[in-house]
Amino acid sequence: MSRYYFNIRSGNLLYEDPEGDDYASIEVAVEEAIAASREMTAESVKKGELVIMRTFEITDTRGQVIATVPFSDAIKLK
């Protein structure tokens, strides 16, 4: 298990995840980030907004970005 942090990039702002969570692999962490971005996007739509211009920056314990998950990639616009 490795600890990963799901920081959120919104334009020039970075909201850091202070705690992180343990995942079996980076692939599992990316899948969790996709699910979380879908939930956050759905909640924003319920409030009359569409927040898709954000990105999860998944970092390791050293603060290095291991993967990025743009919210816009987590949903399909039809």
C-alpha positions as CSV (number, residue, x, y, z in Angstrom):
1,M,0.0,0.0,0.0
2,S,1.2,3.5,-0.8
3,R,-0.2,6.8,0.4
4,Y,-1.4,9.2,-2.3
5,Y,-2.7,12.7,-2.0
6,F,-5.6,14.1,-4.1
7,N,-4.8,17.8,-4.6
8,I,-7.2,19.8,-6.6
9,R,-5.9,22.3,-9.2
10,S,-8.4,25.0,-10.2
11,G,-6.8,27.6,-12.4
12,N,-3.9,29.1,-10.5
13,L,-5.2,27.7,-7.2
14,L,-4.1,24.5,-5.6
15,Y,-6.1,22.9,-2.8
16,E,-3.9,20.4,-1.0
17,D,-5.1,17.2,0.5
18,P,-3.6,17.3,4.0
19,E,-4.2,13.6,4.9
20,G,-4.1,11.4,1.8
21,D,-5.2,7.8,1.6
22,D,-3.6,4.4,1.1
23,Y,-4.1,2.6,-2.1
24,A,-2.8,-0.7,-3.5
25,S,-1.5,1.0,-6.6
26,I,-1.5,4.2,-8.6
27,E,-4.0,2.7,-10.9
28,V,-6.5,2.2,-8.0
29,A,-5.8,5.8,-6.9
30,V,-6.6,7.1,-10.4
31,E,-9.9,5.1,-10.5
32,E,-10.8,6.6,-7.1
33,A,-10.0,10.1,-8.4
34,I,-12.2,9.5,-11.5
35,A,-15.1,8.4,-9.2
36,A,-14.5,11.4,-6.9
37,S,-14.4,13.9,-9.8
38,R,-17.7,12.5,-11.1
39,E,-19.3,12.9,-7.7
40,M,-18.0,16.4,-7.3
41,T,-19.2,17.4,-10.8
42,A,-22.6,15.9,-10.1
43,E,-22.9,17.9,-6.8
44,S,-21.9,21.1,-8.7
45,V,-24.7,20.5,-11.3
46,K,-27.2,20.1,-8.5
47,K,-26.2,23.6,-7.4
48,G,-26.7,25.0,-10.9
49,E,-23.0,25.0,-11.8
50,L,-20.8,22.9,-13.9
51,V,-17.3,22.5,-12.4
52,I,-15.2,20.6,-14.9
53,M,-12.2,23.0,-15.2
54,R,-10.5,21.3,-12.3
55,T,-7.9,18.6,-12.1
56,F,-6.9,16.1,-9.4
57,E,-3.1,16.1,-9.1
58,I,-2.3,12.9,-7.4
59,T,1.0,13.1,-5.4
60,D,3.1,10.7,-3.4
61,T,4.5,11.3,0.1
62,R,7.3,13.4,-1.4
63,G,4.9,15.7,-3.1
64,Q,5.8,14.6,-6.6
65,V,2.9,14.5,-9.0
66,I,2.4,10.9,-10.1
67,A,-0.8,11.3,-12.1
68,T,-3.3,13.9,-13.1
69,V,-7.1,13.4,-13.6
70,P,-8.9,16.3,-15.3
71,F,-12.5,16.4,-14.2
72,S,-13.5,16.9,-17.8
73,D,-12.0,13.5,-18.7
74,A,-14.2,11.8,-16.1
75,I,-17.5,12.6,-17.8
76,K,-18.8,12.2,-21.3
77,L,-20.7,15.1,-22.8
78,K,-23.4,14.0,-25.2
